[in-house]
Amino acid sequence: MLYLLGAGIYDNFETSSSIEILKNCHKVYVEKFTSPLSGNFIKILKTALEPGKKIEFVKRWFVEDGRQLLEESRTLNVGLISYGDPAIATTFTELRIRALKNNISVKVLHAASGITSIVGECGLQIYKIGKSVTIMEEKQSALSVYGTVFGNLNLNCHTIILMEYRQCEDGSEFFLNPGDALSKLLEVEKDIKYGIFSEETFLIVASRIGRDDQKIISGTIKSLLAYVYEKGPHSIIIPAKLHFAEEEAIINLTEVLDNPSDNTKRIENITTQMINKYEPMIRNEIKQVREVISSKSKSKTQLELLENAEYYLDDAIQFLRQGKMELAVLSVGYADGLVDALRQIVEGK
């Protein structure tokens, strides 16, 4: 049987059910690639188990490959311990499904999740959390993070950005610095220009959640770039529009460098941006094509088609105000198609 056991956040692994299961496991594996486990946790674990029981620390590839774990679980009780709640990580869900497909029994022992703990410690409302994303040291990862934040803000949802953590070959630990992550996102803003990130963007940086030395600070990117961060792991939260209770919580539960502000005020969704860009351009084309028609044929039918194109543009603006984004885009597309076809006709192309 395969047991997936959550270690909780830092040293909160003392539930009797988890200990009893591990005592009955023939093999016990511990992974530290999702987040670091403290030396005190390892001490608690070794003390709780029988003297001499071997605990093996495994790397990411071992869990992702999973073949040894699954093969051993056919005939032995195998325990795999991970930080937080094992059901949160995609790697463990995939391993669980593979086990079940191979008729291997699996039991999950849940524990406190680092993600939900971050939300609670910052005083945010869990149902306002959107898609979470991880930012890595590589510059390219900032692009996907940017897109995720943009999508969440358009839905008025907060974004949790998990920061890269890894164990180096020399045994040291690497934690991506929040300042470096914010600098990467500002660089992406210069290229994409959706107006998400600026020096005035308000956010929260949560570090070492669950430990005695946890630190949560909030403020603008300008202030947070100047902050000196200690050891990780770190996470960044990009809030959307804050409920007054969330604002009150942030003011009282975090170290406030700048007062909370609404990050949704500075952005427009893609549909709005597109219509604001193309609607005046198409109206200008209508004006030009109408002048050509009037100077040449003065075709009533062609002029009526131009009027229809204007009606489509009017509809697009109305649909946009009503929040009917797909209809707004379709209306702009119809208008553009009509005008382009008429231009080719009257210009003899």
C-alpha positions in Angstrom: 0.0 0.0 0.0 1.1 3.5 -0.7 0.7 6.2 1.9 1.0 9.9 0.9 1.5 11.9 4.1 1.4 15.6 4.5 4.1 17.1 6.8 2.0 20.3 7.3 3.9 23.6 7.5 7.2 23.3 9.2 7.1 21.5 12.6 3.4 20.7 12.8 3.7 17.0 12.1 2.7 15.3 15.3 -0.7 13.7 14.5 -0.9 10.2 16.1 -2.5 8.7 12.9 0.4 9.7 10.7 3.0 8.5 13.2 1.2 5.1 13.6 1.0 4.6 9.9 4.7 5.4 9.4 5.6 2.9 12.2 3.9 0.2 10.2 5.6 1.2 6.9 8.3 -1.0 5.6 9.9 2.0 3.8 9.7 5.7 4.5 10.6 8.3 1.9 10.8 12.1 2.4 10.9 14.6 -0.5 12.1 18.1 0.0 11.8 19.5 -3.5 8.4 21.1 -3.2 9.5 23.1 -0.1 12.2 22.8 2.6 11.6 20.7 5.7 13.2 21.9 8.9 15.9 20.0 10.7 13.6 20.0 13.7 10.9 18.2 11.7 13.4 15.5 10.7 14.4 15.1 14.3 10.7 14.8 15.4 10.2 12.2 12.6 13.2 10.1 13.6 12.3 10.3 17.3 8.7 9.1 16.6 9.8 6.1 14.6 11.5 3.0 15.9 15.3 3.3 16.3 17.1 2.1 13.3 14.2 2.6 10.8 15.7 4.0 7.7 14.3 7.3 6.3 15.3 7.9 2.7 15.4 11.5 1.3 14.5 11.5 -2.4 14.8 14.0 -5.2 12.2 15.3 -7.6 13.1 12.8 -10.4 12.5 9.8 -8.0 8.9 10.9 -7.3 8.1 12.0 -10.8 9.5 8.7 -12.2 7.6 6.8 -9.5 8.3 3.3 -10.7 10.2 2.2 -7.6 7.6 3.6 -5.3 4.8 1.8 -7.2 6.7 -1.5 -7.5 7.5 -1.5 -3.7 3.9 -0.6 -2.9 2.6 -3.8 -4.5 4.0 -5.9 -1.6 5.0 -3.4 1.1 3.6 -0.5 3.0 5.4 2.5 1.6 5.1 6.0 3.1 6.0 9.2 1.1 6.1 12.4 3.1 5.9 15.8 1.5 5.7 19.4 2.8 2.1 20.8 3.3 -0.7 18.7 1.9 0.2 16.1 -0.7 -3.1 16.4 -2.5 -2.2 20.0 -3.5 0.8 19.0 -5.7 0.2 17.8 -9.2 3.1 15.3 -9.0 1.5 13.5 -6.1 -1.9 13.4 -7.7 -0.4 11.9 -10.8 1.4 9.3 -8.7 -1.8 8.5 -6.9 -3.7 7.9 -10.1 -0.9 5.7 -11.5 -1.1 3.6 -8.4 -4.8 3.1 -8.6 -4.6 2.2 -12.3 -2.2 -0.5 -11.2 -4.5 -1.8 -8.5 -2.3 -0.4 -5.7 -4.2 0.9 -2.7 -3.5 4.5 -1.8 -4.3 6.4 1.3 -3.8 10.2 1.6 -3.3 11.8 5.0 -4.0 15.5 4.6 -2.2 18.3 6.6 -2.1 22.0 6.6 -1.3 23.4 3.2 1.2 26.1 2.6 -1.1 27.8 0.1 -4.1 28.0 2.4 -1.9 29.1 5.3 -0.6 32.0 3.2 -4.2 33.1 2.5 -5.2 32.9 6.1 -2.1 34.6 7.5 -2.6 37.5 5.2 -6.3 37.8 6.1 -7.5 37.3 2.5 -10.8 35.6 1.6 -10.2 32.1 0.2 -13.0 32.3 -2.4 -11.4 35.3 -4.0 -8.2 33.4 -4.8 -7.7 32.7 -8.5 -5.3 30.5 -10.4 -1.9 30.1 -8.6 1.3 30.2 -10.5 5.1 29.7 -9.9 7.8 32.1 -11.0 11.2 30.6 -11.7 14.7 32.1 -12.1 14.5 31.8 -15.9 13.2 35.0 -17.5 10.6 33.1 -19.7 8.6 32.0 -16.7 7.7 35.7 -15.9 5.6 35.7 -19.1 3.2 33.0 -18.0 3.0 34.6 -14.5 2.1 37.9 -16.2 -0.7 36.3 -18.2 -2.1 34.5 -15.1 -2.2 37.7 -13.0 -3.9 39.5 -15.9 -6.5 36.8 -16.2 -7.2 36.8 -12.4 -7.4 40.5 -12.1 -10.0 40.6 -14.9 -12.1 38.1 -12.8 -11.4 40.2 -9.7 -9.4 37.4 -8.2 -6.2 37.5 -6.1 -3.1 35.7 -7.5 -0.7 33.7 -5.4 2.8 33.6 -7.0 4.9 30.8 -5.6 8.6 31.4 -5.7 11.2 29.0 -7.0 12.9 26.8 -4.4 15.4 24.1 -5.2 18.1 22.1 -3.5 21.5 22.6 -5.1 24.0 19.9 -5.8 26.3 21.2 -3.0 23.5 20.7 -0.5 22.6 24.4 -0.3 19.1 25.8 -0.9 18.1 28.3 -3.5 15.2 30.7 -2.9 14.2 33.1 -5.6 14.4 36.6 -4.2 11.1 38.6 -4.3 12.9 41.7 -5.6 14.3 39.7 -8.5 10.9 38.3 -9.4 9.3 41.8 -9.3 12.0 43.2 -11.5 11.3 40.4 -14.1 7.6 41.2 -14.1 8.3 44.9 -14.6 10.4 44.0 -17.6 7.6 42.0 -19.1 5.3 44.9 -18.5 7.5 47.1 -20.7 6.9 44.6 -23.6 3.3 43.7 -23.2 1.9 46.9 -21.7 -1.4 45.7 -20.3 -0.9 48.0 -17.3 -0.7 45.3 -14.6 2.7 46.1 -13.1 4.1 49.5 -12.2 5.9 50.9 -9.2 2.5 51.7 -7.8 1.1 48.2 -7.9 0.2 47.0 -4.5 1.1 43.5 -3.3 2.0 41.3 -0.4 5.2 39.3 0.2 4.8 36.4 2.6 8.0 34.7 3.8 8.5 31.5 5.9 4.8 31.1 6.7 4.3 28.9 9.7 7.7 29.4 11.3 8.4 31.5 14.3 10.3 34.0 12.2 7.6 34.3 9.5 7.4 37.7 7.8 4.5 39.3 5.9 5.0 42.8 4.4 2.7 44.8 2.1 3.2 47.8 -0.1 3.9 49.0 -3.6 6.4 47.5 -5.9 8.6 50.6 -5.5 8.8 50.0 -1.7 9.1 46.3 -1.9 12.0 46.5 -4.4 14.0 48.4 -1.8 13.3 45.9 1.0 16.0 43.5 2.1 14.6 40.0 2.2 15.9 37.2 4.4 15.8 33.5 3.7 12.8 32.0 2.0 10.6 30.4 1.0 8.8 33.4 -0.3 5.4 34.0 -2.0 3.9 37.0 -3.6 0.2 37.8 -3.5 -1.2 40.2 -6.1 -4.6 41.3 -4.8 -7.5 42.3 -7.0 -10.1 44.6 -5.5 -10.0 44.1 -1.8 -13.1 43.7 0.5 -13.0 46.2 3.4 -12.5 43.2 5.8 -9.4 42.2 3.7 -8.0 45.7 3.8 -8.5 45.8 7.6 -6.7 42.4 7.9 -3.8 43.5 5.8 -3.3 46.7 7.8 -3.3 44.7 11.1 -1.7 41.4 10.1 1.2 42.6 7.8 4.0 45.1 8.0 2.5 47.9 6.0 4.9 49.9 3.8 2.1 51.5 1.8 -1.7 51.5 2.2 -3.7 48.9 0.2 -5.0 49.9 -3.2 -7.2 48.4 -5.9 -5.0 46.8 -8.7 -8.0 46.3 -11.0 -8.4 50.0 -11.6 -5.2 50.1 -13.7 -6.1 47.4 -16.2 -8.5 46.8 -19.0 -9.4 43.3 -20.3 -8.2 42.3 -23.8 -11.6 42.8 -25.3 -11.8 46.4 -24.0 -8.3 47.1 -25.2 -9.1 45.7 -28.7 -12.3 47.6 -29.1 -10.8 50.9 -27.8 -8.0 50.4 -30.4 -9.9 49.2 -33.5 -13.3 51.0 -33.1 -11.9 54.5 -34.0 -9.7 53.0 -36.7 -12.6 51.3 -38.4 -14.7 54.5 -38.1 -12.0 56.4 -39.8 -11.9 53.8 -42.6 -15.6 54.1 -43.0 -15.2 57.9 -43.5 -12.5 57.3 -46.1 -14.5 54.7 -48.0 -17.6 56.9 -47.9 -15.7 59.7 -49.5 -14.5 57.4 -52.3 -18.0 56.0 -52.9 -19.5 59.5 -53.1 -16.8 60.7 -55.5 -17.3 57.8 -57.8 -20.5 55.9 -58.1 -22.6 57.2 -55.2 -24.0 53.7 -54.9 -26.9 53.7 -52.4 -26.3 50.0 -51.6 -22.7 50.6 -50.8 -23.5 53.5 -48.6 -26.1 51.4 -46.8 -23.6 48.7 -46.2 -21.3 51.4 -44.6 -24.2 52.4 -42.4 -24.5 48.7 -41.3 -20.8 48.7 -40.4 -21.4 51.7 -38.2 -24.3 50.0 -36.6 -22.1 47.0 -35.8 -19.6 49.3 -34.2 -22.4 50.9 -32.1 -23.5 47.4 -31.1 -19.9 46.5 -30.1 -19.7 49.5 -27.7 -23.1 48.6 -26.2 -22.2 44.9 -25.8 -18.9 46.0 -24.1 -20.8 48.1 -21.6 -23.1 45.1 -20.9 -20.2 42.8 -20.3 -21.0 40.7 -23.4 -17.4 40.4 -24.5 -17.8 37.7 -27.2 -20.7 39.7 -28.9 -18.6 42.8 -28.8 -15.7 41.2 -30.5 -18.0 39.6 -33.1 -19.6 43.0 -33.9 -16.2 44.7 -34.4 -15.2 41.8 -36.7 -18.3 42.1 -38.8 -17.8 45.9 -39.1 -14.2 45.4 -40.1 -15.0 42.7 -42.7 -17.7 44.9 -44.3 -15.5 47.9 -44.6 -12.6 46.0 -45.9 -14.7 44.3 -48.6 -16.2 47.6 -49.7 -12.8 49.3 -49.9 -11.6 46.6 -52.2 -14.7 46.9 -54.4 -14.7 50.7 -54.7 -10.9 50.8 -55.3 -11.2 48.1 -58.0 -9.0 45.5 -56.2 
